[in-house]
């Protein structure tokens, strides 16, 4: 599988990532899913231009802070029930792209406990800001 960094508009970017961020949230369309929380794993890749995020003074404010990803997701999922993983992915993607230093983002969600015969079911989306 080709990397998104192969996309022409991302050749000057670095990729930041958040892997398997585990949240317990109320998600799903079935009645039994609405009665309790489920484990969801969230993955985020942020593509940020090197020119804007290459630290000169080795200071946190020169880069995109990893806490931005976790804090943004935690804040969104705290609002209550979400019916679809697609809704969750789209909302997280939109919030990641709102960061002024982020040019593109990839977000995936996975529900690892849905079926006993597979690792997970999930959704993935990718977006690039229009220049």
C-alpha positions as CSV (number, residue, x, y, z in Angstrom):
1,X,0.0,0.0,0.0
2,X,1.4,3.4,-1.0
3,X,1.9,6.0,1.7
4,X,-0.1,9.2,1.7
5,X,3.2,10.9,1.8
6,X,3.6,9.9,-1.8
7,X,0.8,12.3,-2.7
8,X,2.3,15.3,-4.5
9,X,0.9,17.8,-2.1
10,X,2.3,16.0,0.9
11,X,5.9,15.5,-0.3
12,X,7.1,18.3,1.9
13,X,5.3,17.0,5.1
14,X,6.1,14.9,8.1
15,X,3.6,12.4,9.5
16,X,2.5,12.5,13.1
17,X,0.5,9.7,14.4
18,X,-1.6,8.5,17.3
19,X,-2.0,4.7,17.3
20,X,-4.7,2.6,18.9
21,X,-6.0,5.3,21.2
22,X,-8.6,3.3,23.2
23,X,-11.8,5.0,24.2
24,X,-14.9,3.5,25.8
25,X,-17.9,5.2,24.2
26,X,-21.6,4.7,23.6
27,X,-21.7,4.0,19.8
28,X,-24.0,1.9,17.6
29,X,-27.4,1.7,16.0
30,X,-28.7,-1.4,17.7
31,X,-30.7,-1.2,20.9
32,X,-28.1,-3.3,22.8
33,X,-25.3,-0.9,21.7
34,X,-27.2,2.0,23.1
35,X,-27.3,0.6,26.6
36,X,-23.6,0.5,27.2
37,X,-20.2,1.6,26.1
38,X,-18.0,-0.2,23.6
39,X,-14.3,-0.2,23.1
40,X,-13.2,1.7,20.1
41,X,-9.6,2.1,18.8
42,X,-8.9,5.4,17.1
43,X,-5.9,6.0,14.8
44,X,-4.9,9.4,13.5
45,X,-2.2,10.4,11.0
46,X,-1.5,14.2,10.6
47,X,0.5,15.5,7.7
48,X,2.2,18.8,8.5
49,X,4.5,20.8,6.3
50,X,8.2,20.5,7.4
51,X,8.7,24.3,6.8
52,X,6.1,25.0,9.5
53,X,6.9,22.3,12.0
54,X,10.7,21.9,11.9
55,X,11.8,23.0,15.4
56,X,14.5,25.6,15.5
57,X,14.6,26.0,19.3
58,X,13.5,22.5,20.3
59,X,10.3,23.9,21.7
60,X,6.8,22.4,21.8
61,X,5.1,25.4,20.4
62,X,7.0,24.9,17.1
63,X,5.2,21.7,16.3
64,X,1.8,20.1,16.5
65,X,1.4,18.7,20.0
66,X,0.3,15.1,20.3
67,X,-2.0,16.2,23.1
68,X,-4.0,18.0,20.4
69,X,-5.1,14.7,18.9
70,X,-6.0,13.0,22.2
71,X,-7.7,16.1,23.7
72,X,-9.8,16.8,20.5
73,X,-11.0,13.2,20.3
74,X,-11.8,13.0,24.0
75,X,-13.7,16.2,23.9
76,X,-15.8,15.0,20.9
77,X,-16.7,11.6,22.2
78,X,-17.7,13.1,25.6
79,X,-20.8,14.6,24.0
80,X,-22.9,11.4,24.1
81,X,-24.1,8.6,21.9
82,X,-22.8,8.3,18.3
83,X,-24.7,6.1,15.9
84,X,-22.1,5.3,13.3
85,X,-18.3,4.9,13.1
86,X,-18.6,6.9,9.9
87,X,-19.9,9.9,11.9
88,X,-17.1,9.5,14.4
89,X,-14.4,9.3,11.7
90,X,-15.8,12.3,9.8
91,X,-16.1,14.5,12.9
92,X,-12.6,13.7,14.1
93,X,-11.2,14.3,10.6
94,X,-12.9,17.7,10.4
95,X,-11.5,18.7,13.8
96,X,-7.9,17.6,12.9
97,X,-8.1,19.6,9.6
98,X,-9.1,22.7,11.6
99,X,-5.6,22.9,13.1
100,X,-3.7,25.6,11.2
101,X,-0.5,23.6,10.8
102,X,-2.2,20.4,9.5
103,X,-2.4,20.0,5.7
104,X,-4.0,16.5,5.6
105,X,-5.2,13.9,8.0
106,X,-6.2,10.2,8.0
107,X,-8.5,8.9,10.7
108,X,-9.7,5.3,11.4
109,X,-11.9,3.8,14.0
110,X,-12.2,0.1,14.9
111,X,-14.5,-1.8,17.1
112,X,-12.5,-4.8,18.1
113,X,-15.1,-6.6,20.1
114,X,-18.0,-6.9,17.7
115,X,-17.4,-10.3,16.1
116,X,-15.5,-13.3,17.6
117,X,-14.1,-14.4,14.2
118,X,-12.2,-11.2,13.2
119,X,-9.9,-8.6,14.8
120,X,-12.1,-5.6,14.3
121,X,-14.6,-3.8,12.1
122,X,-14.0,-0.2,11.2
123,X,-13.9,2.8,9.0
124,X,-11.2,5.0,7.6
125,X,-11.2,8.5,6.0
126,X,-8.6,10.8,4.5
127,X,-8.7,14.5,3.8
128,X,-6.5,17.1,2.4
129,X,-7.0,20.9,2.8
130,X,-7.7,22.7,-0.4
131,X,-4.9,25.2,-1.1
